[in-house]
Amino acid sequence: MSFDNGKDELEVNRLPTDVEEFQWNGWTFKYTKSHILHSLCNSSEKCKRQAAEQCLLCLYTTCLDLPHLPEMVFPRNILTVIHPSGGRIEFNTLEALKKVCSNNLPIQVACSESWRESRSAEHLEQKIKPFDWTFSTDYSGTLSKEAHIEETHEKIDMKMLKQKEKILFYHEMTLYEDELHDNGISSLTIKIRVMPSSFFVLLRFFLRVDGVMVRLNDTRVFHDFSKDFVIREFTNKECEVKDLKLPLTLFGDPNMLATYIPLKKSINEKITFPKILL
């Protein structure tokens, strides 16, 4: 089969990108959402010659030290939250996958030996490389240089979040997902909702290795519009499946599992941006 590289590249660029922007209390909330990353590069010579104009696949391959990418990668799925000063909090797939390469969680891939022992020799040779094959990430967002971060004992006001308020803006999307060769699931998703009094973002990495272990890495970002700071909470929860005496049906629902999985790590941070001079 032959390909017309120019035509194919043009068709890829024509695939629709969903973009929506919402403003409230001086803040701007924006997302872009588009197609899955293509598995083939149809302009390899151009990508080699002109690094600045690489296709998305070559960009990911160059930037990431991974033997292979997750089965489904959404490179254009990006959520951006912009402070009135212009400072940003962004969530994007490439930065999240970079954290797989340099994963520094104190709890490494639990029970991976059990998983390895259940695979065939051929499968091990092809798929199990010296990297985190679960694509676990502790990514918690990308901050612009204007942002100031400090650890804090302050927590997200859950009572405020639970109040019934009109939702002015809402969206959810997947950044990447992999079914671990039919042995579970690894996914990174994000949700945002903006209410009259506040906004809330949940970035969730969910891992389930069937019959072996589960992991939840959650990043929650909350801002009360009456305050001059943003709270960011990161939590790492994980355990072996045998330690959870739960029906199998619950293992497909991270929201249900979250209350049962023990907490391993928690970080609370306060984020501030330059004040606006009137």
Phi, psi and omega in degrees: 000134178253155180235141170270098188303316181298316181295317182297318180296321179297319179296321178298316181294338181277348179300137188295142173242122180274125181229133177218142181226140181221139180239140179201131178054036179085347178271152176240133180240125186220140172226150168238146185212131183208198190287167178291153178294131179290149185269354180231142174264126180255014177216047187301319181296318178296319181295326178288321184282322187236089183300327182291342182244027179298149172290167184297322180298313180293326176299313180295318180296322181288319186279337186251132179267063182237139177299327175202163182267164172303158183301322180235116179237132181246088189292337182260005177277106186223135173245130181233130176244122188244122178290153178307334179282348184105348177296150188231150165238120184236149177233116181220158189292318184299313180295326178295317180288334176297329180286343173292321181294327184237040182301120182243027175296141180295333177264112179281183185300101184291142172064018182297330180297321178299319180293317181298318183296336182272354181267157177285160180300319180297317181297318180298317182297322186275324193248329186267096179257170178285066175207171182284095184291352177271354183058033178294137179223142173253024177303134181231021178109161179246123182256143175289163187295341180286343185288139175248129183241136174214147177291149184213159174265354178291145180238166177297137180283091183292328178298319179295319180294329183278351178294144179282113179226156175293135176269114184277329183208134180212141172200152173218148180200164179260138175265318171200162181204146177212138182266013175050042179056048177065025178245018179148213179204146174226123183212149174236119183232162179219144177226146174222143170219138180243125178247169179303327186260345187194173168227157184217133178237135173236114173257121186233122168262125181237128178233131172225116172259111189309126178073002185240294184203165175226151180214140174229119171249109183248134170243120178247129179240124186225139176221125172271119186298345178274355181253166181253024179213163178245140176258132175237125179241128174246131176229141175243119177237139175194158176190171176280148182301322183297341179276351179254109180273072186231154175298146181301331182298334182283343186285353175264359184240098181299331179295321179286320182294329187306326182284346184254338184279130182291145179282130179253328185207144179214134178227126176248130181228150175250128180247128177233154179237162179304141179286150179276125177273122181272000000 
